[in-house]
Amino acid sequence: MSLISVEDAVARMLKGVTRLGEESVPLTEARGRVLARDLAARRNQPPFRASAMDGYAVRAQDTPSGAWLRQIGEARAGSHFAGTLGMGETVRIFTGAPVPDGADAILIQENAGADGDRIEVLEPVAAGRHIRAAAFDFREGETLLHAGRRIGTRETALAAAMNHAIVPVRQRPIVAILSTGDELVEPGEEPGPDQIVSSNGVAIASMVVACGGLARDLGVAVDDKQAIADAAAGAADADILVVIGGASVGDHDLVQPALAEQGLKVDFWRVAMRPGKPVMFGTLGRTRVLGLPGNPVSALICALVFLKPLIGAMQGAEGGEPTRLLPLAAALPEVGNRQQYLRARFVEWQGRTAVTVADEQDSSLLATLARSDALIIRSPFAPAARAGDVVAVIDLAQALS
């Protein structure tokens, strides 16, 4: 099977994906979930004219410099002044408190002097100053959060201010994760002389959770067809099965033959990308199967390129992985026939933010990935690039948080 482009591979993987069902969850438990329906405000914000500062509610026409006003009451956040302000009168007011009827400005306390209930105006104030109009932020009935929006801290704050305690979200896709290889042991175990600690499973599970999915760890299967098939049976009810390692063409790459006997239908494998060429995708009954390379950096980058959008599509999440355009701080050679994802750092270059490629790009170097700020994306057959040329980058702090 020949190499296919990243774009073609993603399109084929997402073809026919249907959105999962809807459920309602407490807003306090909604972080990372995707809204299933639009959310409209249930109230005005603020619901009344509110003071933006501590000071005195006044009539602007009463505030020439040196004027004296009579304080007739107080308004605090959560407790309004019930009367109406008249000529030459003022009400002590605090930030967030309702502005009394009759007042049209706030004389901030730094510009006022107090002598008992007599308040001196030290600086005039214009009408409307330091007052937040009712519905200044948003109005009741206004749609502010749309279906497909992933809920983060900002969305949580807004939904709460809109008076939503329960929100409709898409169900979480179940993502079963199976690592393969005789050389692997679980984190915390003592490796044998020829073994290494498996990092891929926990890393992919972390990404799944961050994307709003439910991660199911199927552990590590040794390089044996029956062992792989038995372990993969734990994904029978999963929406996605991620198999890490063993999807290439070596004598010990047994994932495809092991799952073929269970009914796996392979759509593609071998994608024109570096790192990550031996990516495999297919279906096993209703379960979508994604085979990732065993090298840790390859596995994570391929999960970013393929698994993250697949989880997002099942939840109806809006948009794709955001990219930035930044200049290069150093030249890069021409690209071969595979799309490159180069680990890079943000640097200051000629007075602006730029990117420079990490010295080592070996697909096993997790420490290099952890020190990197971004992935530079370079298309197949791209010509050599000079310092100052603009390239597309993925911000890893956002993409792999």
C-alpha positions as CSV (number, residue, x, y, z in Angstrom):
1,M,0.0,0.0,0.0
2,S,1.5,3.3,-1.1
3,L,1.9,6.4,1.2
4,I,-1.1,8.7,1.4
5,S,-1.1,12.4,2.4
6,V,-1.9,13.5,5.9
7,E,-4.9,15.4,4.6
8,D,-6.3,12.4,2.7
9,A,-5.7,10.2,5.8
10,V,-7.6,12.5,8.1
11,A,-10.4,12.9,5.6
12,R,-10.8,9.1,5.2
13,M,-10.6,8.6,8.9
14,L,-13.4,11.1,9.6
15,K,-15.6,10.0,6.8
16,G,-18.9,8.7,8.1
17,V,-18.3,9.7,11.7
18,T,-21.5,10.3,13.6
19,R,-21.9,12.5,16.6
20,L,-22.5,10.8,19.9
21,G,-25.6,11.3,21.9
22,E,-26.4,14.2,24.3
23,E,-26.4,14.2,28.1
24,S,-26.8,16.9,30.7
25,V,-24.1,17.5,33.3
26,P,-23.5,19.9,36.1
27,L,-21.5,22.9,35.0
28,T,-18.9,22.2,37.6
29,E,-18.2,18.8,35.9
30,A,-18.3,20.1,32.3
31,R,-14.7,21.1,31.7
32,G,-13.4,19.6,28.5
33,R,-16.8,18.6,27.3
34,V,-18.4,19.8,24.1
35,L,-21.7,21.7,24.1
36,A,-24.5,19.8,22.3
37,R,-26.8,22.8,22.0
38,D,-26.6,26.5,22.0
39,L,-26.8,28.3,25.3
40,A,-28.7,31.6,25.7
41,A,-28.5,33.9,28.6
42,R,-31.3,33.5,31.2
43,R,-30.8,37.1,32.5
44,N,-29.3,40.5,31.8
45,Q,-25.8,41.0,32.9
46,P,-25.6,43.2,34.9
47,P,-29.4,43.1,35.7
48,F,-29.4,46.8,36.8
49,R,-27.2,49.9,36.4
50,A,-24.2,49.1,38.5
51,S,-21.4,51.2,39.9
52,A,-18.0,50.4,38.5
53,M,-16.1,52.0,41.4
54,D,-16.3,52.8,45.1
55,G,-17.4,56.4,45.6
56,Y,-20.6,58.4,45.6
57,A,-23.7,58.2,43.4
58,V,-24.4,61.8,42.2
59,R,-26.2,63.9,39.6
60,A,-23.4,65.1,37.3
61,Q,-24.9,68.6,37.2
62,D,-24.4,68.9,40.9
63,T,-20.6,68.3,40.7
64,P,-18.7,71.4,39.9
65,S,-15.4,71.5,41.6
66,G,-15.8,72.7,45.2
67,A,-19.5,71.9,45.5
68,W,-20.8,70.3,48.7
69,L,-23.4,67.4,48.6
70,R,-25.4,65.8,51.4
71,Q,-25.1,62.1,51.9
72,I,-28.5,60.6,52.4
73,G,-27.8,56.9,52.3
74,E,-25.6,54.0,51.2
75,A,-25.7,51.3,48.5
76,R,-23.7,48.1,48.7
77,A,-23.3,45.1,46.4
78,G,-26.5,43.1,47.1
79,S,-28.3,45.9,48.8
80,H,-29.7,48.9,46.9
81,F,-30.7,52.4,48.1
82,A,-34.5,52.5,48.1
83,G,-34.9,56.2,47.6
84,T,-34.5,58.7,44.8
85,L,-31.5,61.1,44.6
86,G,-32.5,64.8,44.6
87,M,-30.7,68.0,43.9
88,G,-27.5,68.4,45.9
89,E,-27.8,64.9,47.3
90,T,-25.4,61.9,47.1
91,V,-25.4,58.2,48.2
92,R,-22.3,56.4,49.3
93,I,-21.9,53.5,46.9
94,F,-19.5,50.5,46.4
95,T,-18.4,48.6,43.3
96,G,-21.2,46.4,41.9
97,A,-24.0,48.1,43.8
98,P,-27.1,49.2,42.0
99,V,-27.0,52.9,41.1
100,P,-29.9,54.8,42.9
101,D,-32.7,56.3,40.9
102,G,-31.9,59.9,40.1
103,A,-28.1,59.4,39.9
104,D,-26.3,59.5,36.6
105,A,-22.6,59.4,37.6
106,I,-20.2,58.1,40.2
107,L,-17.9,60.5,41.9
108,I,-15.0,58.2,42.8
109,Q,-13.8,58.3,46.4
110,E,-10.4,59.6,45.5
111,N,-12.1,62.8,44.1
112,A,-14.2,63.4,47.1
113,G,-13.7,64.8,50.6
114,A,-15.9,63.8,53.6
115,D,-17.0,65.8,56.6
116,G,-19.7,63.8,58.3
117,D,-22.6,63.6,56.0
118,R,-21.2,66.5,53.9
119,I,-19.3,65.4,50.8
120,E,-17.0,67.9,48.9
121,V,-16.5,67.5,45.1
122,L,-12.8,67.7,44.4
123,E,-13.1,67.0,40.7
124,P,-16.2,67.3,38.4
125,V,-17.7,64.1,37.0
126,A,-19.4,63.7,33.6
127,A,-22.8,62.1,33.2
128,G,-22.5,58.3,32.8
129,R,-19.0,58.1,34.3
130,H,-18.2,54.9,36.1
131,I,-21.7,53.4,35.6
132,R,-22.2,50.1,33.9
133,A,-25.5,50.1,32.0
134,A,-28.0,47.3,32.6
135,A,-27.2,44.5,30.2
136,F,-23.9,46.1,29.4
137,D,-22.3,42.6,29.1
138,F,-25.2,40.6,27.6
139,R,-29.0,40.5,27.4
140,E,-31.5,37.8,28.4
141,G,-32.1,35.5,25.4
142,E,-28.8,36.3,23.7
143,T,-27.0,33.2,22.5
144,L,-23.4,33.4,23.7
145,L,-22.2,29.8,23.6
146,H,-22.8,27.7,20.6
147,A,-23.0,24.0,20.0
148,G,-19.6,22.5,19.3
149,R,-17.8,24.8,21.7
150,R,-15.5,23.0,24.1
151,I,-16.0,24.1,27.7
152,G,-12.9,25.6,29.4
153,T,-12.5,28.1,32.2
154,R,-13.8,31.1,30.2
155,E,-16.9,29.2,29.0
156,T,-17.6,27.9,32.5
157,A,-17.5,31.5,33.8
158,L,-19.8,32.8,31.1
159,A,-22.3,29.9,31.4
160,A,-22.4,30.5,35.2
161,A,-23.1,34.2,34.7
162,M,-25.8,33.3,32.2
163,N,-27.4,31.3,35.1
164,H,-26.8,27.8,33.7
165,A,-26.1,25.2,36.4
166,I,-26.7,22.3,34.1
167,V,-25.4,22.2,30.5
168,P,-26.1,19.9,27.5
169,V,-23.0,18.2,26.3
170,R,-22.0,15.4,23.9
171,Q,-21.4,12.0,25.4
172,R,-17.7,11.1,25.9
173,P,-16.3,8.6,23.4
174,I,-14.8,5.5,25.0
175,V,-11.2,5.2,23.8
176,A,-9.5,1.9,24.6
177,I,-5.7,2.0,24.5
178,L,-3.5,-1.0,24.0
179,S,0.3,-0.9,24.0
180,T,2.2,-3.8,22.4
181,G,5.7,-5.1,22.6
182,D,7.8,-7.6,24.5
183,E,10.2,-4.8,25.5
184,L,7.6,-2.9,27.5
185,V,6.7,-2.8,31.2
186,E,4.2,-0.5,32.9
187,P,5.4,2.6,34.7
188,G,6.5,1.8,38.2
189,E,7.5,-1.8,37.4
190,E,11.2,-2.9,37.3
191,P,12.3,-3.4,33.7
192,G,14.3,-6.4,32.7
193,P,17.8,-5.9,31.2
194,D,16.4,-5.5,27.7
195,Q,13.1,-3.7,28.5
196,I,11.9,-0.1,28.7
197,V,9.1,1.6,30.5
198,S,6.0,2.2,28.5
199,S,5.1,5.9,28.3
200,N,2.8,5.9,25.3
201,G,-0.3,4.4,27.0
202,V,-0.5,7.0,29.8
203,A,0.4,9.8,27.5
204,I,-2.4,8.9,25.0
205,A,-4.8,8.4,27.9
206,S,-4.0,11.9,29.2
207,M,-4.7,13.4,25.7
208,V,-8.0,11.5,25.5
209,V,-9.2,12.9,28.9
210,A,-8.1,16.4,27.9
211,C,-10.2,16.0,24.7
212,G,-13.3,15.1,26.7
213,G,-13.0,11.3,26.1
214,L,-13.1,8.4,28.5
215,A,-9.8,6.5,28.4
216,R,-9.7,2.8,29.0
217,D,-6.3,1.3,29.6
218,L,-6.0,-2.2,28.1
219,G,-2.4,-2.6,29.3
220,V,0.5,-4.0,27.4
221,A,0.3,-7.0,25.2
222,V,3.3,-9.1,24.3
223,D,4.3,-9.7,20.7
224,D,1.9,-12.6,20.2
225,K,-1.2,-12.6,17.9
226,Q,-3.4,-14.3,20.4
227,A,-2.3,-12.0,23.3
228,I,-3.0,-9.0,21.1
229,A,-6.4,-10.3,20.1
230,D,-7.3,-11.2,23.7
231,A,-6.3,-7.8,24.9
232,A,-8.2,-6.0,22.1
233,A,-11.3,-7.8,23.1
234,G,-11.5,-5.3,25.9
235,A,-12.4,-2.7,23.3
236,A,-15.6,-4.5,22.1
237,D,-17.9,-1.6,23.3
238,A,-15.4,1.2,22.7
239,D,-15.9,3.9,20.1
240,I,-12.1,4.0,19.3
241,L,-9.4,1.4,19.8
242,V,-5.9,2.9,19.8
243,V,-3.1,0.3,19.3
244,I,0.4,1.5,19.9
245,G,3.3,-0.3,18.2
246,G,3.3,-3.4,16.0
247,A,1.5,-1.9,13.0
248,S,4.5,-1.9,10.7
249,V,5.8,-4.7,8.5
250,G,8.4,-6.4,10.6
251,D,8.4,-10.0,11.7
252,H,7.1,-8.9,15.2
253,D,4.6,-6.4,13.9
254,L,1.5,-8.5,14.6
255,V,-1.3,-6.0,15.1
256,Q,-2.8,-6.2,11.6
257,P,-2.8,-10.0,11.3
258,A,-4.0,-10.4,14.9
259,L,-7.0,-8.1,14.4
260,A,-7.7,-9.2,10.9
261,E,-8.7,-12.6,12.3
262,Q,-11.2,-10.7,14.5
263,G,-12.7,-8.8,11.5
264,L,-10.5,-5.7,11.1
265,K,-11.0,-3.9,7.8
266,V,-8.0,-1.7,7.1
267,D,-8.7,1.5,5.3
268,F,-5.1,2.8,5.1
269,W,-1.7,2.5,6.7
270,R,1.6,4.3,5.9
271,V,1.1,8.0,5.8
272,A,3.4,10.5,4.2
273,M,4.5,12.2,7.4
274,R,7.7,12.4,9.5
275,P,7.6,11.3,12.2
276,G,4.8,8.7,12.1
277,K,4.8,6.9,8.7
278,P,3.4,3.6,10.0
279,V,-0.1,4.9,11.0
280,M,-2.9,2.5,10.4
281,F,-6.6,3.1,10.4
282,G,-9.5,0.7,10.0
283,T,-12.8,-0.6,11.5
284,L,-13.5,-3.5,13.8
285,G,-17.3,-3.8,13.8
286,R,-18.5,-0.4,15.1
287,T,-15.1,0.4,16.6
288,R,-12.7,2.7,14.8
289,V,-9.2,1.4,15.1
290,L,-6.2,3.7,15.0
291,G,-2.7,2.1,15.0
292,L,0.1,4.4,16.1
293,P,3.9,4.0,15.9
294,G,5.7,2.7,18.9
295,N,8.3,5.5,19.2
296,P,7.0,7.9,21.9
297,V,7.3,11.2,20.0
298,S,5.8,9.6,16.8
299,A,2.9,8.2,18.9
300,L,2.1,11.6,20.4
301,I,2.4,13.6,17.2
302,C,0.3,11.1,15.3
303,A,-2.3,11.1,18.2
304,L,-2.4,14.9,17.8
305,V,-2.9,14.7,14.1
306,F,-5.4,11.8,14.0
307,L,-6.8,10.8,17.4
308,K,-7.6,14.3,18.6
309,P,-9.7,15.3,15.5
310,L,-11.4,11.9,15.6
311,I,-12.5,12.4,19.2
312,G,-13.6,15.9,18.3
313,A,-15.7,14.8,15.3
314,M,-17.5,12.3,17.5
315,Q,-18.4,15.2,19.8
316,G,-19.2,17.7,17.1
317,A,-16.4,19.9,18.3
318,E,-15.9,23.1,16.3
319,G,-12.6,23.8,14.4
320,G,-9.4,22.0,14.1
321,E,-6.0,22.3,15.6
322,P,-5.1,26.0,15.6
323,T,-1.9,27.0,13.9
324,R,0.2,30.2,14.1
325,L,2.3,31.8,11.4
326,L,5.8,32.7,12.7
327,P,9.1,33.6,11.1
328,L,12.1,31.2,11.3
329,A,15.1,32.2,13.3
330,A,17.3,29.9,11.2
331,A,17.3,28.3,7.8
332,L,15.8,24.9,7.1
333,P,16.6,22.4,4.3
334,E,14.1,21.4,1.6
335,V,11.6,18.7,2.5
336,G,11.3,15.2,1.0
337,N,8.1,13.4,0.1
338,R,6.7,13.4,3.7
339,Q,5.1,16.2,5.7
340,Q,7.3,17.2,8.6
341,Y,6.4,18.0,12.2
342,L,9.6,19.5,13.6
343,R,10.0,20.1,17.3
344,A,11.0,23.8,17.9
345,R,11.4,26.5,20.5
346,F,10.0,30.1,20.5
347,V,12.9,32.6,20.5
348,E,13.3,36.4,20.2
349,W,14.7,37.2,16.8
350,Q,15.1,40.7,15.4
351,G,12.7,42.1,17.9
352,R,9.9,39.6,17.4
353,T,8.8,36.1,18.3
354,A,10.2,33.4,16.0
355,V,10.8,29.7,16.0
356,T,14.0,27.7,15.8
357,V,14.2,23.9,15.3
358,A,15.5,21.7,18.1
359,D,18.9,20.2,17.3
360,E,17.7,16.6,17.8
361,Q,14.6,15.3,16.0
362,D,14.8,11.6,16.7
363,S,11.3,10.1,17.2
364,S,12.3,8.5,20.6
365,L,13.3,11.7,22.4
366,L,10.6,12.6,24.8
367,A,12.8,15.1,26.7
368,T,13.2,17.1,23.5
369,L,9.5,17.2,23.0
370,A,8.9,18.3,26.6
371,R,11.4,21.1,26.1
372,S,9.8,22.2,22.8
373,D,7.2,25.0,22.5
374,A,5.9,24.2,19.0
375,L,5.8,21.9,16.0
376,I,6.8,23.4,12.7
377,I,4.7,22.0,9.9
378,R,6.4,21.7,6.6
379,S,4.6,20.4,3.5
380,P,6.0,17.6,1.3
381,F,8.5,18.9,-1.2
382,A,8.7,22.3,0.4
383,P,11.8,24.2,-0.8
384,A,14.6,25.2,1.5
385,A,13.5,28.0,3.9
386,R,15.6,31.0,4.9
387,A,15.7,32.8,8.3
388,G,12.7,35.2,8.3
389,D,10.5,33.0,6.1
390,V,7.1,32.4,7.7
391,V,6.1,28.9,8.7
392,A,2.9,27.3,10.2
393,V,3.4,26.1,13.8
394,I,1.3,24.3,16.4
395,D,1.6,25.7,19.9
396,L,2.3,22.6,22.0
397,A,1.2,24.3,25.3
398,Q,-2.3,24.4,23.8
399,A,-2.3,21.2,21.8
400,L,-0.7,18.8,24.3
401,S,-1.8,20.4,27.6
